[in-house]
Amino acid sequence: MTDSHDAPATSSTDDALRRRLGIDRRRFLSTCTAVGAGAIAAPVFGAAPSFAQPRHDDHGRGHGRGHELVPADKRGIILYTVRDATGRDPLATDLPSGFREVFKELARYGYRQVEFAGYGQHANAPGGANLESVAGAKLLRSWLDEYGLRAQGNHGFIPSSWPFTQPDLDTFKKHLEIANILGMDHMGTGGDPTGSAYKADWDVAADKWNALGEIARRAGIKLYTHNHDAAYGFLLDGGPLDAQGRPTRSSGTRKLEYFLKVTDPKTVWLEMDIYWAHVAQYKFHTYTNHDGSQRKNVFDPAALVRGHTKRYPLFHAKDGTRNDTSGEGYDMVPFGTGVIDYKTFFSRVGAKNYHNPMVEQDNAPSSTDLGQSLKHAKIGYTNLAALRKK
């Protein structure tokens, strides 16, 4: 495996690729190191990555294009949905397996974008098991280009340390380099900035994410956090203190609402999982005010996005049917087959040429129907493409 930190002598092919992507590898690594060490005045990169030009055809589905809610070149999928397919042994099945064959299949459905959930695949697939390297990123990029796909993000490594340790910074820099080679605008994580309900812990998380976001910004990448329902619960920020001196009541501010206020809009971004936001709407509707009274505040996911439109470059488009016995209010189903009103959501948030919805279904893989996740991916694309303004 190629170590991204050694910066070995490169071939003319490598140099041509870096020129095409706008990457100077040594300058990239040295700049990230300086910023990570606190030298915020380090020079900003002069060249941004170039990307494959999006196609403007719609595989024959151009009817009513002026009223479509998700433009053709914004229709994407997170590869976690088809993780069983990328992880399949190509020597043991005729089904698409490994990244290259899965890219080909997703492009055939009409997808134009993918979001990674790591860079691992089956060891027998082309390129081997682990493509989390400079060489692996070049290979992935060649396949993306081959099938007209664009990488739009990754749920990858975010340092757990704060202040940062050098090994964590080195790994973070490697992921930024991989993101640049893949042509990503964004890089993120599938976890919340903190699992805490306390304001003080969200302040610490904001400091950490502001610092990471600055490192990413200087690499030409927007750093994002992907959130499930818990992050939309109410922040404990006042009232009587408990035995550990922590607040026990809320002003009615939600955790992510506070995070948006205390992070830099130029360096920290978010990806709303619309399904989990609706779960939060179901779960978190009442809070105990500082004075002990019970207050009601029903969460409106679309209103939050509208108030911070440019902070949400990415969405997870995931659907559900109602289930009031589950504790979450919904059960996951293929996109477009549930009850979440995506037509209204996308109409309300607007900025359709800015947001990038990624179809996701956590439970798409099946042990009894080995092709199910790809079937559901196809259903998801068809239903995403069919969304039109009311």
C-alpha positions in Angstrom: 0.0 0.0 0.0 1.3 3.5 -0.8 1.9 5.6 2.2 0.6 9.1 1.5 3.1 10.7 3.9 6.3 9.6 2.2 5.8 11.7 -0.9 8.0 9.4 -3.1 9.2 10.4 -6.5 6.3 10.3 -8.9 5.8 9.2 -12.5 4.8 11.5 -15.3 1.4 10.0 -15.2 1.1 10.8 -11.5 2.2 14.4 -12.1 -0.3 14.8 -14.9 -3.1 13.5 -12.7 -2.1 15.9 -9.9 -1.9 18.8 -12.3 -5.4 17.9 -13.6 -6.7 17.8 -10.0 -4.9 20.9 -9.0 -2.9 19.1 -6.2 0.7 19.7 -5.2 1.2 16.8 -2.8 4.1 18.1 -0.8 2.5 21.6 -0.5 -0.8 20.0 0.5 0.8 18.0 3.3 3.0 20.8 4.6 0.1 23.3 4.6 -2.2 20.9 6.5 0.6 20.2 9.0 1.1 23.9 9.6 -2.6 24.6 10.2 -2.9 21.5 12.4 -0.1 22.8 14.6 -1.9 26.1 15.0 -0.3 28.2 12.2 -3.7 29.4 10.9 -1.8 31.9 8.7 -0.5 29.2 6.5 -1.0 29.9 2.7 -4.2 28.8 1.1 -3.9 26.5 -1.9 -3.9 28.3 -5.2 -5.7 25.7 -7.3 -9.0 23.9 -6.6 -9.7 20.4 -7.8 -11.2 20.1 -11.3 -14.2 17.8 -11.7 -15.7 15.7 -14.4 -18.3 17.7 -16.2 -21.9 16.6 -15.3 -24.0 15.2 -18.0 -27.2 16.9 -18.9 -29.1 14.1 -20.4 -31.6 12.2 -18.2 -31.6 8.7 -19.7 -34.9 9.5 -21.5 -36.5 10.9 -18.3 -36.5 14.5 -19.3 -40.3 15.0 -19.2 -41.1 18.0 -17.0 -37.5 18.7 -16.2 -38.3 22.4 -15.4 -40.4 21.2 -12.5 -38.1 18.5 -11.2 -37.2 18.9 -7.5 -33.8 17.1 -7.8 -31.8 17.9 -10.9 -30.3 14.9 -12.7 -26.7 15.8 -11.8 -27.7 16.1 -8.1 -29.1 12.5 -7.8 -26.8 10.5 -5.6 -26.5 7.5 -3.3 -24.4 6.8 -0.2 -22.6 3.5 -0.8 -23.5 2.3 2.7 -26.9 1.4 1.1 -25.1 -1.2 -1.1 -22.3 -2.1 1.3 -23.1 -5.8 0.8 -22.5 -5.5 -2.9 -19.1 -3.7 -2.6 -18.1 -6.3 0.0 -19.2 -9.3 -2.1 -16.6 -11.8 -3.4 -16.7 -11.5 -7.2 -15.3 -15.1 -7.5 -18.4 -16.5 -5.7 -21.3 -14.6 -7.4 -22.6 -13.3 -10.7 -24.0 -10.2 -8.9 -22.2 -6.9 -9.1 -19.5 -6.9 -6.5 -16.7 -4.5 -5.6 -16.5 -0.8 -6.2 -16.0 -0.9 -10.0 -19.0 -3.2 -10.8 -21.2 -1.4 -8.3 -20.3 2.0 -9.9 -21.2 0.6 -13.3 -24.6 -0.7 -12.0 -25.5 2.6 -10.2 -24.6 4.6 -13.3 -26.8 2.3 -15.3 -29.7 3.2 -13.0 -29.0 6.9 -13.6 -27.1 8.0 -10.5 -24.6 10.8 -11.1 -23.1 11.1 -7.6 -21.9 8.8 -4.8 -21.0 9.3 -1.2 -18.5 6.9 0.3 -18.8 5.2 3.6 -15.2 4.1 3.8 -12.9 2.7 1.1 -13.0 -1.1 1.9 -14.3 -3.8 -0.4 -13.8 -7.5 -0.9 -10.2 -8.6 -1.2 -10.9 -10.4 -4.5 -12.3 -7.3 -6.2 -10.1 -5.2 -8.5 -7.7 -3.1 -6.4 -7.9 -5.4 -3.3 -9.5 -5.0 0.0 -8.4 -1.6 1.2 -8.3 1.4 -1.2 -7.8 4.0 1.6 -4.5 5.2 0.1 -3.3 7.6 -2.6 -3.0 4.7 -5.0 -6.4 3.4 -4.1 -7.9 6.8 -4.5 -6.5 7.1 -8.0 -8.0 3.8 -8.9 -11.4 4.7 -7.5 -11.2 8.0 -9.4 -10.5 6.3 -12.7 -13.6 4.1 -12.2 -15.8 7.1 -11.2 -14.7 8.9 -14.3 -15.2 5.8 -16.4 -18.9 5.6 -15.4 -19.6 9.3 -15.3 -20.0 9.4 -11.5 -18.8 12.1 -9.1 -17.7 11.5 -5.5 -19.5 14.0 -3.3 -18.4 13.1 0.2 -17.3 10.3 2.6 -18.2 9.2 6.1 -14.7 8.8 7.2 -12.1 9.7 9.8 -12.6 12.6 12.3 -10.0 12.8 15.0 -11.2 11.7 18.4 -8.5 13.6 20.2 -8.7 17.2 21.4 -6.3 18.8 21.4 -5.3 16.8 18.3 -2.5 14.2 18.5 -0.1 14.1 15.6 -1.2 10.6 14.5 -4.8 11.8 14.3 -3.7 14.8 12.3 -1.7 12.7 10.0 -4.7 10.4 9.3 -7.0 13.4 8.8 -4.5 14.9 6.3 -4.4 11.6 4.5 -8.2 11.5 4.2 -8.2 15.1 2.9 -5.6 14.1 0.2 -7.8 11.1 -0.8 -10.8 13.4 -1.0 -9.0 15.8 -3.3 -7.9 13.0 -5.6 -11.5 11.6 -5.7 -12.7 15.1 -6.6 -14.9 15.6 -3.6 -16.2 19.0 -2.5 -17.0 17.6 0.9 -15.7 15.2 3.6 -17.4 14.2 6.8 -18.4 11.7 9.3 -21.5 9.7 10.2 -21.4 10.7 13.8 -22.6 13.7 15.9 -20.0 16.3 17.1 -20.7 15.0 20.6 -23.2 12.7 22.2 -23.7 15.0 25.2 -26.8 17.0 26.0 -24.8 19.7 27.8 -24.0 23.1 26.4 -20.4 23.1 27.7 -19.7 19.9 25.8 -21.1 21.4 22.6 -18.9 24.4 23.1 -15.9 22.1 23.2 -17.1 20.3 20.1 -17.5 23.6 18.3 -13.9 24.5 19.0 -12.7 21.2 17.7 -14.9 21.3 14.5 -13.9 24.9 13.8 -10.2 23.9 13.9 -10.8 20.8 11.7 -12.9 22.8 9.4 -10.2 25.4 8.9 -7.7 22.6 8.0 -10.2 21.2 5.5 -10.9 24.6 4.1 -7.3 25.2 3.3 -7.3 21.8 1.4 -10.3 23.0 -0.6 -12.8 20.7 1.2 -16.0 21.4 3.1 -16.1 19.4 6.4 -19.5 18.2 7.4 -21.2 16.3 10.2 -24.0 13.9 9.6 -26.6 13.6 12.3 -29.2 11.2 13.5 -32.2 12.0 15.8 -30.3 12.6 19.1 -28.6 15.8 17.8 -32.0 17.4 17.5 -32.9 16.9 21.1 -33.1 19.8 23.5 -29.8 21.3 24.9 -29.5 21.3 28.7 -28.4 24.9 29.3 -29.9 26.1 32.5 -32.1 25.6 35.5 -31.1 23.8 38.8 -27.7 22.1 38.6 -27.4 18.4 39.4 -24.9 16.9 41.9 -22.1 17.2 39.3 -22.9 20.9 38.7 -24.5 20.3 35.3 -27.7 22.0 34.1 -30.9 20.0 34.2 -33.3 22.1 32.1 -33.5 23.7 28.6 -34.2 27.0 27.0 -35.8 25.1 24.1 -32.7 25.4 21.9 -31.9 22.2 20.1 -28.3 20.8 20.2 -27.7 21.3 16.4 -29.3 24.7 16.4 -26.8 25.7 19.0 -23.9 24.1 17.1 -24.9 26.1 14.0 -24.6 29.3 16.1 -21.2 28.6 17.6 -19.4 27.2 14.5 -18.0 29.1 11.6 -20.3 29.0 8.6 -17.2 29.3 6.4 -15.6 26.1 7.7 -18.3 23.8 9.2 -21.1 22.2 7.3 -23.9 19.7 7.9 -25.6 16.8 6.2 -29.2 16.3 7.3 -30.5 12.8 7.3 -34.1 13.7 6.5 -35.5 10.4 7.9 -33.8 10.8 11.3 -34.8 14.5 11.4 -38.4 13.2 11.1 -37.8 10.7 13.9 -36.6 13.7 16.0 -39.8 15.5 15.1 -41.7 12.5 16.5 -39.6 12.1 19.6 -38.4 15.6 20.8 -41.5 17.9 21.0 -41.6 18.8 24.7 -39.0 20.2 27.1 -38.7 21.4 30.7 -38.0 25.1 30.7 -35.6 26.8 33.1 -38.5 27.7 35.4 -39.7 24.1 35.5 -42.7 24.5 33.2 -43.4 22.1 30.4 -43.1 23.7 26.9 -44.0 22.3 23.5 -41.8 22.9 20.4 -42.3 20.6 17.4 -39.3 20.3 15.2 -39.6 21.4 11.6 -36.7 19.9 9.6 -37.3 22.0 6.5 -37.5 25.2 8.4 -34.1 24.5 10.0 -32.6 24.0 6.5 -34.3 27.1 5.1 -32.8 29.2 7.9 -29.3 27.9 7.2 -29.5 26.9 3.5 -25.8 27.1 2.6 -24.8 25.1 5.7 -26.6 22.0 4.3 -24.9 21.0 1.0 -25.8 17.4 1.5 -28.9 15.4 2.5 -29.6 11.7 3.1 -32.9 10.9 1.3 -34.2 8.0 3.4 -37.9 7.0 3.7 -40.1 5.3 6.3 -43.6 4.1 7.1 -45.2 5.1 10.3 -44.9 2.8 13.3 -46.0 4.3 16.6 -45.0 1.3 18.6 -41.3 1.4 17.7 -40.3 4.4 19.8 -39.0 6.2 16.7 -42.2 6.6 14.8 -41.0 5.1 11.6 -39.6 1.9 10.0 -37.2 2.3 7.1 -38.3 1.4 3.6 -36.9 2.0 0.1 -36.9 5.7 -0.9 -40.2 6.9 -2.3 -42.3 4.0 -0.9 -42.9 5.5 2.6 -44.8 8.4 4.0 -42.2 11.1 4.4 -43.4 14.0 2.2 -40.3 14.6 0.1 -42.2 16.6 -2.4 -43.1 19.2 0.2 -39.6 19.0 1.9 -37.6 19.7 -1.3 -40.1 22.4 -2.3 -39.8 24.2 1.0 -36.0 24.1 1.3 -35.4 25.3 -2.3 -31.9 25.9 -3.7 -32.3 22.7 -5.7 -29.1 23.4 -7.6 -27.1 23.6 -4.4 -28.3 20.6 -2.3 -27.0 17.1 -3.0 -29.5 14.4 -1.9 -28.0 10.9 -1.4 -30.5 8.0 -1.3 -29.9 5.9 1.7 -31.5 2.8 3.2 -29.7 1.3 6.2 -31.5 -2.1 6.0 -31.3 -2.6 2.2 -28.9 -5.5 2.4 -30.6 -8.9 2.8 -29.3 -12.4 3.7 -32.1 -14.1 1.8 -32.2 -11.8 -1.3 -28.6 -11.0 -2.2 -29.6 -8.6 -4.9 -32.0 -6.6 -2.7 -29.8 -3.6 -1.9 -29.2 -2.9 -5.6 -32.9 -3.4 -6.4 -33.8 -0.9 -3.7 -31.1 1.5 -5.0 -32.8 1.4 -8.4 -36.2 2.0 -6.8 -34.7 4.9 -4.9 -33.3 6.5 -8.0 -36.6 6.1 -9.9 -38.5 7.8 -7.1 -36.0 10.6 -6.6 -36.0 11.4 -10.3 -39.8 11.4 -10.3 -40.2 14.2 -7.7 -41.8 17.2 -9.2 -43.1 20.5 -7.8 -46.7 20.5 -6.8 
